[in-house]
């Protein structure tokens, strides 16, 4: 995995998606930028992203370092696309509009 690649980090506290900044698994830490906690609704089977990584943590932190990681893996294409949309600064109209 390369720096800047969108990865999934699984820890004992949950699953997170972000862009890999540094990886030193042998030193038991992984740092990602633009981190998002993965949320899922078992009733609907849908998933999404929290605006942070902890309920009482800062909203939309710029980076986070995880220690004692269970594993790190490249993120699948559908989740990667949803993550990129969620973290993009590009604003798109919700429906087509004509401006006169």
TAGISUL-V349873 format. One record per residue. N is the residue number from 1. RES is the residue in three letters. PHI is phi as a letter, one per 30 degrees, with the letter a starting at -180 (* if undefined). Layout:
n	res	phi
N	RES	PHI
N	RES	PHI
This chain:
n	res	phi
1	UNK	*
2	UNK	c
3	UNK	e
4	UNK	j
5	UNK	d
6	UNK	d
7	UNK	b
8	UNK	c
9	UNK	c
10	UNK	c
11	UNK	b
12	UNK	d
13	UNK	c
14	UNK	l
15	UNK	c
16	UNK	b
17	UNK	b
18	UNK	a
19	UNK	c
20	UNK	d
21	UNK	c
22	UNK	b
23	UNK	b
24	UNK	b
25	UNK	e
26	UNK	d
27	UNK	c
28	UNK	i
29	UNK	b
30	UNK	b
31	UNK	c
32	UNK	b
33	UNK	c
34	UNK	h
35	UNK	d
36	UNK	b
37	UNK	d
38	UNK	d
39	UNK	c
40	UNK	b
41	UNK	c
42	UNK	d
43	UNK	d
44	UNK	c
45	UNK	i
46	UNK	c
47	UNK	b
48	UNK	a
49	UNK	b
50	UNK	d
51	UNK	d
52	UNK	a
53	UNK	b
54	UNK	b
55	UNK	e
56	UNK	c
57	UNK	d
58	UNK	d
59	UNK	d
60	UNK	h
61	UNK	d
62	UNK	d
63	UNK	a
64	UNK	b
65	UNK	c
66	UNK	c
67	UNK	c
68	UNK	h
69	UNK	d
70	UNK	d
71	UNK	a
72	UNK	b
73	UNK	b
74	UNK	e
75	UNK	d
76	UNK	d
77	UNK	d
78	UNK	d
79	UNK	d
80	UNK	e
81	UNK	d
82	UNK	d
83	UNK	d
84	UNK	d
85	UNK	d
86	UNK	d
87	UNK	c
88	UNK	d
89	UNK	c
90	UNK	d
91	UNK	c
92	UNK	c
93	UNK	d
94	UNK	d
95	UNK	b
96	UNK	e
97	UNK	b
98	UNK	c
99	UNK	c
100	UNK	c
